[in-house]
Amino acid sequence: MIPPTAILLAAVGSRHPHAREAYGRILEEFRRRHPQAPVSCVFTSEESALPEALEALGRNTGIRRVVVQSLHVVPGQEFEKLEGVAAPAGIELRLGRPLLDTAADIEAVAAALRPEFLADGINVLAGHGNRRPGGNAALVALAEACRQHQDNVRLCTLNGEPGLAPLEEIRTLATGAWLRFI
């Protein structure tokens, strides 16, 4: 019998309890949908986590096929770390792309968010962002796709463009209005 394909979910990682709870729920959902596959999570913020997990799977379980599914939002620096990991000898490695990888992905996420938006308030898409030139292109494209259907959507990022500059406009627009961060 051929051993099953293992699934490794790869996220940046966080020490915040709510983030850990969210990763736990995602992990359980993957396990529910793929009951035959061993499913675990690694954090790209820990440089050696993925290579060590791949080595352990091959050594301890006999698994020869591994899908690493990125839980990153955009294909930024943390995702690039995944692309740079070589499969250990005897392991066939496949890499799943981040959430906002293509124009079709961006439109699908925008469509999924639309029912959550306030019609008469301000909706703020908040992202970590990236300082590299063009590093926030997917986030900007998502905000634009959302604004095509609802003009009261704004994007703020901690790093890179647009940064926190939109907060002044948001404050002005939000005077007397409801505000929702997404």
Phi, psi and omega in degrees: 000135179282130177299151181292167172280131177273152177241124174247120177272128184245119179230163177299315181101156180200148175271352182292131183303323180292324177294316179298321177297317180297316178299322178298318178294320178296316179300314179296323178294318176298318179295323178294319183281340182228067187295338181276347186259136169291128182236130176215176185234140173233156182245125182290344176290343175258100190313317187267001187300312183292309178303320179294320179295320179295316178300315182296320179299313180294320184283317190263342187238344184079004179293138182242352178233131181225131171256124174259112180259117178292135171256013178288152180281316181234159178280072181259206186299320181293323177292322179300329175300319180295318181297334182274356181277127178271143178287139175295159179306133177087359180248126172270122187245130175239145182239122176275141186282162177292171184301311184256066185267325184232168177300322178295321177298315182299316179295321179295319179292318178301317179296322179291329181282331187310316180295342181275345186286144172286135179281327187242028178224202178245130178252122184248120171273119183247128181225158176296311178083179187213136182280345182293144177304128181076003184294341180254018184303319181292322178293318177297317179297322177297314180299319179295320178296322178292318181292339177297335181252340183206114188286350185266035178248131178229153179245135171232143176228150177286327181234143176074185181281141005276356180068212182263003181306321180296348181299324179296315177296320180297317178302316180296313181293328186278354180302112180079006181245165174282149181232133178228126175264131181236000000 
